[in-house]
Structures are given as C-alpha cells and as structure tokens.
Amino acid sequence: MRRLASNRAEQKAYYRFLKHPKLTEGLLIREAADRLKSLVKGRHVLCIQDTSEINLTAHDGRISDKNGLGRLDYASYALGFKIHPVFVLDAYQLTPLGFADIKLWHRPLEMPTRMERDYRRHSIEEKESYKWIEVSTRSKESLKQATLVTFIQDREADIYEVFTEVPDKTHHLIIRSSSDRTLPNGIHLSETLAALPLAGYHTICLCTDHRTGRSKTTVALEIRFCKVRIRKPNSSHMKGCPAYKELYAVEAKQSGTKNQAEKIYWRLLTTHKVEDLNSALQIINWYSCRWHIEQLFRLLKHKGFQIEQTELESGAAIRKLTIIMLTAILKIIQMRLAYSDENEGQPIEEVYNKEEINCLRLLNKKLQGKTIKQRNSYNPKKTKWATWILARLGGWKGYTSQGPPGIITLKRGLERFTLILEGMLLAKEMGTR
C-alpha cells in the first residue's frame, strides 16, 4: 500500500477502499469470473482446484477487526481463513485464462472438532468437503460458452458424491485417488491395476527440489489403465445417489527406484474415456498441470506478494486484498510463461484490455533503446511483447544476456504500469470535460 500510494492521504484512501462495505468479496469474484466468460468460448478448458490457508496468527494482536477470520487446521490456536480458487487453463495450449470462481471461508474459533461434531453422520452438504461440488457447480455458469470443461482435483476430492454430482456430457473430472477403493468384485483398485499388462512408458523430467535434496532428473513411469465401477460407500448420506458409478482409472508408477518415499505414484480416476495409451497419457499430462495452482499459492504467500505478512488490521479487508492479489498474480504467471514460450505466449487480448494495450504501445516507444539489443523485437499481438515492457518498468535492462525477468521484477513493473495507466485515464477524462 505504501509503495502504491504517492502520499499518506492516498494510502489511507486505499485502506478505506478495501474496508468499504460496497466493495464485497462477491463483487470482486464476479468481476474476475465475468472477465473469463468470453475467453473460454469454443474451447476445452482445464479447471484446476485446490485449497490453501492464509495464516495470520503472527498478527493476532494487531488485527483489531477479526471479521472473516477463524480457526485453521492446526491442533493449537491459529488465526486465518481458507481460499479455494478455480484456476482455468486452455486444455491444449495450457495458457492461463483466469478464475471461474473463488471461495473464501473461515471456521469459527469456537467450532468443535470434527470428532466432536461426529462428522461421519452428516451428509456431504453439511461438510466442508462440499466445496468441491459447490465451487464446480458455480463455475459452470462462467464456463457455459466452453465446448468442454475438465475439473482437475487432488486427493481431498476423491469423494463418491463428487463423481455423481459434478460431471455431465460437457463437464468431466480428473481426480487423484486417495484411498484404495474396493471394487464391486471385492478386489482393490490397486490390485486390479497391478494385474493389467503394461500399456507403455512415459518419461518425465523432475526439477531440482532443494527441500528434499533431489537433483534434476528424468524418470520413467509405467502406465496402466482400465474401466472400473466404484460403488456408493456406506458413509454416504446423499439422497438420490446411484449405487454405482463407471469411471476410468489411469496409473502412472515410477519404475527402477528403491526409495519408496520419493517414488511417483499417481492413481487417477476420470470420467473421460481412456481406451488407449495416448488417451491415458493425455489424462496424466492434464493432471500434471496442477503445478500451476501450486505456483499461484507460492506467489500469493511468498515471492513479493506475501499476503501473510500484510499489516492491514481488518480481516475482511485482508480477504478482499487476497482476491485482488490473485488477479495480479494471474498476469504475472501469464507473462512468465509467455517469456519462455518459443511462440511468445498467448494473444495479448487474453491478458490485457484495449486501454491497457494502448498504454503499452506508448510505453514501448519510450522504453526502447537506440541499439538493436535494446529494442522490443517481439510480436505486438503476443503477451511476450507486453512482458518485455513491464519487465523494463520493473528495472530489467532489456538485454537477453541478463537472463529472463524474475517474479519481483514483473511485480514491480505491474505496479508501475497500474499507476501509469491510472494517470493516463485520468488525463483523458479531464480532457473530455
């Protein structure tokens, strides 16, 4: 806030803006979803979902208004809220398009534990896990112009009711299996897959992970798939659920390693037909796109945005700021992907509106140097062209020898660009009076 504001009065105005009752979470979420509607027309899109916690316990004593904040998953006291976005990508270009929906909620501080609530006796609608159905259902409105929609969810969503309530002819699911289900024939899913002949191998490259001490390496995955029928569990209390649901199972299992802890083992359940190796590999590749939402959460909590370090004193304001940050992070992810793409990323109209593009054209003339090395040589119709401009605004020199612009550089550039655009629009408005 201090960097955005040019003086103390403007800084206070930003605070009042976030605390204003007419600026609601629902308004910000609808604005993001409306922006997406025209972009999905005629596309097959992937909708990646996951949940993250925003932990504000360190600021407990400073937050004067705890409205919208509550208990987290920790055994001891922790203050914060949860966020569950639906991050949308083009299924074939794998370019980020936006958010179909965003759910924010908190648990009351006095809320009993799930054992105290005897949660197993409750229907899915009364449980927090209903979010997978609720958010998917709400997203369908924003995605109704898409030709096909695939919701991608992690192990927490491996719930029978999700498979029966979400999919239809247009909407599909890919969910990583969390439990080794017993099939109607009495055999476990893992045993069924293990008994199948090997369909083929798939090679993937694992990046360096300093947390686990893993170096960059290439691994081979054994691929198996089959059609399965899962049955309604006794714990399900949803009325009208069918007794069985037909799905396809795809297994990707790392071969040639003795370290079981680091072994890659994905057992995926999907409503897409999987009848050959290529369609099985497609399911695996689509599921692997989950790293996009993990990157989204990393940028939100670390790498310059640091929402958990905010000094705002209102829980409701922090929640609204989080939604605003997500839309900014979306642009940064789009720019980062565009800069490393040999095709220079997605069309610029998918990332910037007409006024923003006009502002970028003016800035491009100013920021280019006199030498060829300092010229923006990228296609003005692609996002990489805009990335070059915002990186220069963020302090990047423009030389390819300097390496690609980083997250912090792009964030600074986006902040400066927002202020420049605001000034340009104000000048335009004053000139028409």
C-alpha positions as CSV (number, residue, x, y, z in Angstrom):
1,M,0.0,0.0,0.0
2,R,2.8,2.4,0.9
3,R,4.5,1.7,-2.5
4,L,1.3,2.2,-4.4
5,A,0.4,5.5,-2.7
6,S,2.2,8.7,-3.5
7,N,1.3,10.2,-0.1
8,R,-0.2,9.4,3.3
9,A,-3.7,10.6,2.3
10,E,-3.7,8.3,-0.8
11,Q,-2.5,5.4,1.4
12,K,-5.5,6.0,3.7
13,A,-7.8,6.1,0.7
14,Y,-6.6,2.6,-0.4
15,Y,-7.4,1.4,3.2
16,R,-10.9,2.9,3.1
17,F,-11.5,1.4,-0.3
18,L,-10.7,-2.2,0.9
19,K,-12.9,-1.6,4.0
20,H,-15.8,-0.1,2.2
21,P,-19.0,-2.3,2.6
22,K,-20.0,-1.8,-1.0
23,L,-16.7,-3.5,-2.1
24,T,-17.7,-7.1,-1.4
25,E,-15.9,-10.4,-1.9
26,G,-18.7,-11.4,-4.2
27,L,-18.3,-8.3,-6.4
28,L,-14.6,-9.0,-6.8
29,I,-15.1,-12.7,-7.6
30,R,-17.9,-11.9,-10.1
31,E,-15.7,-9.4,-11.8
32,A,-12.9,-12.0,-12.3
33,A,-15.4,-14.6,-13.5
34,D,-17.1,-12.2,-16.0
35,R,-13.7,-11.4,-17.4
36,L,-13.2,-15.1,-18.1
37,K,-16.5,-15.7,-19.9
38,S,-15.6,-14.5,-23.4
39,L,-12.2,-16.2,-23.2
40,V,-13.5,-19.7,-22.9
41,K,-15.8,-19.6,-25.8
42,G,-15.4,-22.6,-28.1
43,R,-12.5,-24.0,-26.0
44,H,-11.8,-27.1,-24.0
45,V,-10.6,-25.8,-20.6
46,L,-9.0,-27.3,-17.6
47,C,-10.3,-26.0,-14.2
48,I,-7.7,-26.7,-11.5
49,Q,-8.9,-26.6,-7.9
50,D,-7.2,-26.7,-4.6
51,T,-7.4,-25.2,-1.1
52,S,-4.8,-23.1,0.8
53,E,-4.8,-21.5,4.2
54,I,-3.8,-17.9,4.8
55,N,-2.3,-18.0,8.3
56,L,-2.4,-14.6,10.1
57,T,-1.6,-15.9,13.6
58,A,1.6,-13.8,13.8
59,H,-0.6,-10.6,13.5
60,D,-3.3,-11.7,16.0
61,G,-2.5,-8.9,18.5
62,R,-2.5,-6.2,15.8
63,I,-5.7,-7.2,13.9
64,S,-8.4,-5.2,15.5
65,D,-11.3,-6.4,13.3
66,K,-11.3,-10.2,13.1
67,N,-14.4,-10.4,11.0
68,G,-13.9,-13.1,8.4
69,L,-11.1,-14.8,10.3
70,G,-11.2,-18.0,12.3
71,R,-9.5,-21.3,13.3
72,L,-7.3,-23.2,10.9
73,D,-6.2,-26.8,10.7
74,Y,-3.6,-26.7,13.4
75,A,-4.0,-28.5,16.7
76,S,-3.1,-25.4,18.6
77,Y,-4.7,-22.0,18.1
78,A,-4.2,-20.5,14.7
79,L,-6.0,-17.5,13.1
80,G,-6.7,-17.1,9.4
81,F,-9.0,-18.1,6.6
82,K,-9.1,-20.6,3.7
83,I,-9.2,-19.9,-0.1
84,H,-10.3,-22.3,-2.9
85,P,-9.9,-20.8,-6.4
86,V,-10.8,-22.5,-9.7
87,F,-7.9,-21.7,-12.0
88,V,-8.7,-22.0,-15.7
89,L,-6.3,-23.0,-18.5
90,D,-6.7,-23.8,-22.2
91,A,-6.6,-27.6,-22.4
92,Y,-4.2,-27.7,-25.4
93,Q,-2.2,-24.5,-25.3
94,L,-2.0,-24.8,-21.4
95,T,-2.2,-21.0,-21.2
96,P,-3.9,-19.5,-18.1
97,L,-7.2,-17.7,-18.8
98,G,-8.5,-16.7,-15.4
99,F,-10.7,-17.7,-12.5
100,A,-14.1,-19.3,-12.9
101,D,-14.8,-18.9,-9.1
102,I,-13.1,-18.3,-5.8
103,K,-14.4,-19.5,-2.5
104,L,-13.2,-17.9,0.8
105,W,-14.4,-19.1,4.3
106,H,-13.2,-19.5,7.8
107,R,-14.1,-21.8,10.7
108,P,-15.5,-20.1,13.8
109,L,-13.0,-20.0,16.6
110,E,-15.4,-21.9,18.9
111,M,-16.2,-24.5,16.3
112,P,-16.0,-28.1,17.7
113,T,-13.6,-30.6,16.2
114,R,-14.9,-33.0,13.5
115,M,-14.8,-35.8,16.0
116,E,-16.9,-33.7,18.5
117,R,-19.3,-32.9,15.6
118,D,-19.5,-36.7,14.6
119,Y,-19.0,-35.6,11.0
120,R,-19.3,-39.1,9.6
121,R,-23.0,-39.0,10.3
122,H,-23.5,-35.8,8.3
123,S,-24.5,-35.5,4.7
124,I,-22.0,-34.1,2.2
125,E,-23.9,-30.8,2.1
126,E,-23.1,-30.2,5.7
127,K,-19.4,-30.9,5.4
128,E,-16.6,-28.6,4.4
129,S,-15.7,-31.1,1.7
130,Y,-18.9,-30.0,-0.1
131,K,-16.7,-27.1,-1.5
132,W,-15.6,-29.4,-4.4
133,I,-19.2,-29.8,-5.6
134,E,-20.3,-26.2,-4.7
135,V,-17.4,-24.5,-6.5
136,S,-17.6,-26.7,-9.5
137,T,-21.3,-26.1,-9.8
138,R,-20.9,-22.4,-9.5
139,S,-18.1,-22.4,-12.1
140,K,-20.4,-23.9,-14.8
141,E,-22.1,-20.5,-15.2
142,S,-18.8,-18.8,-16.0
143,L,-17.8,-21.6,-18.4
144,K,-21.1,-22.2,-20.2
145,Q,-19.6,-20.9,-23.5
146,A,-16.8,-23.6,-23.4
147,T,-17.3,-26.7,-25.5
148,L,-15.8,-28.9,-22.9
149,V,-14.7,-28.5,-19.2
150,T,-12.4,-30.8,-17.2
151,F,-12.2,-30.2,-13.4
152,I,-8.9,-31.3,-12.0
153,Q,-8.8,-32.0,-8.3
154,D,-6.4,-33.6,-5.8
155,R,-6.9,-36.5,-3.4
156,E,-9.1,-34.5,-1.0
157,A,-11.8,-34.5,-3.7
158,D,-11.9,-38.3,-4.0
159,I,-15.4,-38.4,-2.7
160,Y,-18.2,-40.5,-4.2
161,E,-20.7,-37.6,-4.4
162,V,-18.3,-35.5,-6.4
163,F,-18.3,-38.2,-9.1
164,T,-22.1,-38.3,-9.2
165,E,-23.0,-34.6,-8.8
166,V,-20.4,-32.7,-10.9
167,P,-19.9,-34.5,-14.3
168,D,-22.3,-34.5,-17.3
169,K,-21.9,-34.5,-21.1
170,T,-19.9,-31.2,-21.1
171,H,-18.2,-31.4,-17.7
172,H,-15.6,-34.0,-16.8
173,L,-13.4,-34.9,-13.8
174,I,-9.8,-36.0,-13.2
175,I,-9.2,-36.7,-9.5
176,R,-6.3,-38.4,-7.8
177,S,-7.4,-41.4,-5.8
178,S,-6.8,-41.0,-2.1
179,S,-7.9,-44.4,-0.9
180,D,-7.5,-47.9,-2.4
181,R,-11.2,-48.5,-3.1
182,T,-12.7,-52.0,-3.0
183,L,-14.5,-52.6,-6.3
184,P,-17.8,-54.4,-6.6
185,N,-16.0,-57.7,-7.4
186,G,-14.2,-57.5,-4.0
187,I,-10.8,-56.7,-5.4
188,H,-8.9,-53.5,-4.5
189,L,-8.3,-50.9,-7.3
190,S,-4.5,-51.1,-6.9
191,E,-4.6,-54.9,-7.3
192,T,-6.8,-54.6,-10.4
193,L,-4.4,-52.2,-12.0
194,A,-1.3,-54.2,-11.0
195,A,-2.8,-57.3,-12.7
196,L,-3.1,-55.5,-16.0
197,P,-0.4,-55.8,-18.7
198,L,1.9,-52.8,-19.0
199,A,0.4,-50.3,-21.6
200,G,3.7,-48.4,-22.1
201,Y,6.1,-46.0,-20.5
202,H,6.1,-42.2,-20.1
203,T,9.2,-40.2,-19.4
204,I,9.0,-37.0,-17.3
205,C,11.7,-34.6,-16.1
206,L,11.7,-33.7,-12.4
207,C,13.0,-30.3,-11.4
208,T,15.5,-29.7,-8.6
209,D,13.9,-29.7,-5.2
210,H,16.2,-28.3,-2.5
211,R,13.7,-29.1,0.2
212,T,14.1,-32.9,-0.4
213,G,17.7,-32.7,-1.7
214,R,16.6,-34.0,-5.1
215,S,18.6,-33.1,-8.2
216,K,17.1,-32.5,-11.6
217,T,16.5,-35.9,-13.1
218,T,14.5,-37.9,-15.7
219,V,12.3,-40.8,-14.6
220,A,10.2,-43.4,-16.4
221,L,6.6,-44.1,-15.4
222,E,4.8,-47.3,-16.1
223,I,1.4,-46.7,-17.5
224,R,-1.7,-48.9,-16.9
225,F,-5.4,-48.1,-17.4
226,C,-8.8,-49.8,-17.3
227,K,-12.5,-49.1,-16.9
228,V,-13.8,-49.5,-13.4
229,R,-17.0,-49.4,-11.5
230,I,-17.0,-47.8,-8.0
231,R,-19.8,-48.3,-5.5
232,K,-21.5,-45.9,-3.2
233,P,-19.9,-46.1,0.3
234,N,-22.0,-46.9,3.4
235,S,-20.9,-43.5,4.8
236,S,-22.7,-41.6,2.0
237,H,-25.9,-39.9,3.2
238,M,-26.8,-38.0,0.0
239,K,-30.2,-39.0,-1.3
240,G,-30.7,-40.0,-4.9
241,C,-27.0,-41.0,-5.5
242,P,-26.7,-44.0,-7.8
243,A,-25.4,-47.2,-6.2
244,Y,-22.5,-47.4,-8.7
245,K,-20.5,-45.1,-11.0
246,E,-18.5,-46.1,-14.0
247,L,-15.1,-44.4,-14.4
248,Y,-11.7,-44.9,-16.0
249,A,-8.6,-45.5,-13.8
250,V,-5.1,-44.5,-15.0
251,E,-2.0,-45.5,-13.1
252,A,1.4,-43.8,-13.5
253,K,4.1,-45.6,-11.4
254,Q,7.8,-44.8,-11.3
255,S,9.9,-47.8,-12.1
256,G,13.6,-48.5,-11.2
257,T,13.8,-46.8,-7.8
258,K,14.2,-48.3,-4.3
259,N,13.3,-45.2,-2.4
260,Q,9.6,-45.7,-1.8
261,A,9.2,-42.3,-0.1
262,E,10.2,-40.4,-3.3
263,K,8.5,-42.8,-5.7
264,I,6.0,-41.2,-8.1
265,Y,2.7,-43.0,-7.9
266,W,-0.4,-41.4,-9.4
267,R,-3.7,-43.3,-9.5
268,L,-6.2,-41.1,-11.3
269,L,-9.9,-41.5,-11.7
270,T,-11.6,-39.8,-14.6
271,T,-14.9,-39.5,-16.4
272,H,-13.0,-39.2,-19.8
273,K,-12.9,-42.3,-21.9
274,V,-9.4,-43.9,-21.7
275,E,-9.2,-46.7,-24.3
276,D,-5.5,-46.5,-25.5
277,L,-2.1,-45.3,-24.3
278,N,-2.4,-41.9,-25.9
279,S,-5.6,-41.0,-24.1
280,A,-4.0,-42.3,-20.8
281,L,-1.0,-40.0,-21.4
282,Q,-3.3,-37.1,-22.0
283,I,-5.0,-37.6,-18.6
284,I,-1.6,-37.7,-16.9
285,N,-0.4,-34.6,-18.7
286,W,-3.6,-32.7,-17.8
287,Y,-3.3,-33.8,-14.2
288,S,0.3,-32.6,-14.1
289,C,-1.0,-29.1,-14.8
290,R,-1.8,-28.9,-11.1
291,W,1.6,-27.3,-10.6
292,H,0.0,-24.0,-11.9
293,I,-2.2,-23.6,-8.9
294,E,0.7,-24.6,-6.6
295,Q,2.7,-21.8,-8.2
296,L,-0.2,-19.5,-7.7
297,F,-0.3,-20.2,-3.9
298,R,3.5,-19.8,-3.7
299,L,3.4,-16.4,-5.3
300,L,0.5,-15.3,-3.1
301,K,2.3,-16.3,0.2
302,H,5.9,-15.7,-0.8
303,K,7.9,-14.1,-3.7
304,G,6.9,-10.5,-3.3
305,F,3.2,-10.7,-2.6
306,Q,3.5,-12.2,0.9
307,I,-0.2,-11.9,1.9
308,E,0.5,-13.5,5.3
309,Q,2.8,-10.5,6.1
310,T,0.2,-7.9,5.4
311,E,-0.2,-5.2,8.0
312,L,-3.8,-4.5,7.4
313,E,-5.8,-4.5,10.6
314,S,-9.1,-5.8,9.2
315,G,-9.8,-9.4,8.4
316,A,-12.4,-8.5,5.8
317,A,-10.0,-6.2,4.1
318,I,-7.3,-8.8,4.0
319,R,-9.7,-11.3,2.4
320,K,-10.6,-8.7,-0.3
321,L,-6.9,-7.9,-0.9
322,T,-6.2,-11.6,-1.4
323,I,-8.7,-11.7,-4.3
324,I,-7.2,-8.6,-5.9
325,M,-3.7,-10.1,-5.5
326,L,-4.8,-13.3,-7.3
327,T,-5.8,-11.3,-10.4
328,A,-2.4,-9.6,-10.4
329,I,-0.6,-13.0,-9.9
330,L,-2.6,-14.3,-12.9
331,K,-1.0,-11.7,-15.1
332,I,2.5,-12.4,-13.8
333,I,2.1,-16.2,-14.4
334,Q,0.9,-15.4,-18.0
335,M,3.9,-13.1,-18.6
336,R,6.4,-15.6,-17.2
337,L,5.0,-18.4,-19.4
338,A,5.0,-16.1,-22.4
339,Y,8.6,-15.1,-22.0
340,S,9.8,-18.8,-22.0
341,D,7.5,-19.8,-24.9
342,E,9.0,-20.0,-28.3
343,N,5.6,-18.9,-29.7
344,E,5.7,-15.8,-27.5
345,G,2.7,-16.8,-25.4
346,Q,-1.0,-16.3,-25.7
347,P,-2.7,-13.5,-27.7
348,I,-2.3,-10.2,-25.9
349,E,-6.1,-9.6,-25.9
350,E,-6.4,-12.6,-23.5
351,V,-4.3,-10.8,-20.9
352,Y,-4.8,-7.0,-21.4
353,N,-7.9,-4.9,-22.4
354,K,-7.9,-2.2,-25.1
355,E,-7.0,0.6,-22.8
356,E,-4.1,-1.3,-21.3
357,I,-2.8,-2.2,-24.8
358,N,-2.9,1.4,-25.9
359,C,-0.9,2.4,-22.8
360,L,1.6,-0.4,-23.5
361,R,2.2,0.9,-27.1
362,L,3.0,4.4,-25.7
363,L,5.4,2.9,-23.1
364,N,7.1,0.7,-25.7
365,K,8.2,3.7,-27.7
366,K,9.6,5.4,-24.6
367,L,11.4,2.3,-23.2
368,Q,13.2,1.1,-26.3
369,G,16.8,2.0,-26.6
370,K,18.8,3.1,-29.6
371,T,20.6,-0.2,-30.2
372,I,19.2,-3.4,-31.6
373,K,19.8,-5.2,-28.4
374,Q,17.6,-2.7,-26.5
375,R,14.7,-3.0,-29.0
376,N,11.5,-4.9,-28.2
377,S,11.6,-7.3,-31.2
378,Y,8.6,-9.4,-30.1
379,N,5.2,-9.7,-31.8
380,P,2.9,-6.9,-30.5
381,K,0.0,-9.3,-30.8
382,K,1.5,-11.7,-28.3
383,T,2.0,-11.5,-24.5
384,K,5.8,-11.7,-24.6
385,W,5.8,-8.2,-26.2
386,A,4.0,-6.9,-23.2
387,T,6.2,-8.8,-20.8
388,W,9.3,-7.0,-22.2
389,I,7.7,-3.7,-21.5
390,L,6.6,-4.5,-17.9
391,A,9.9,-6.0,-17.1
392,R,11.6,-2.8,-18.2
393,L,9.3,-0.8,-16.0
394,G,10.3,-3.1,-13.1
395,G,14.0,-2.4,-13.6
396,W,15.1,-5.1,-16.1
397,K,17.6,-3.7,-18.6
398,G,16.3,-5.5,-21.7
399,Y,19.4,-7.4,-22.6
400,T,18.9,-11.1,-23.3
401,S,22.3,-11.8,-21.7
402,Q,20.9,-10.5,-18.4
403,G,18.5,-13.5,-18.3
404,P,14.7,-13.6,-18.1
405,P,12.9,-11.1,-15.8
406,G,12.0,-12.6,-12.4
407,I,8.8,-12.5,-10.4
408,I,9.8,-9.5,-8.3
409,T,10.8,-7.5,-11.4
410,L,7.5,-8.3,-13.1
411,K,5.5,-7.4,-9.9
412,R,7.3,-4.0,-9.7
413,G,6.6,-3.4,-13.4
414,L,2.9,-4.3,-13.0
415,E,2.6,-1.9,-10.0
416,R,4.2,0.9,-12.0
417,F,2.1,0.1,-15.1
418,T,-1.1,0.3,-13.0
419,L,-0.2,3.8,-11.7
420,I,0.8,5.0,-15.2
421,L,-2.5,3.6,-16.7
422,E,-4.5,5.3,-13.9
423,G,-2.8,8.6,-14.7
424,M,-3.4,8.3,-18.4
425,L,-7.1,7.5,-17.9
426,L,-7.5,10.5,-15.5
427,A,-5.8,12.8,-18.0
428,K,-8.1,11.5,-20.8
429,E,-11.2,12.1,-18.5
430,M,-10.1,15.6,-17.7
431,G,-9.5,16.4,-21.4
432,T,-13.1,15.5,-22.3
433,R,-14.7,17.8,-19.7
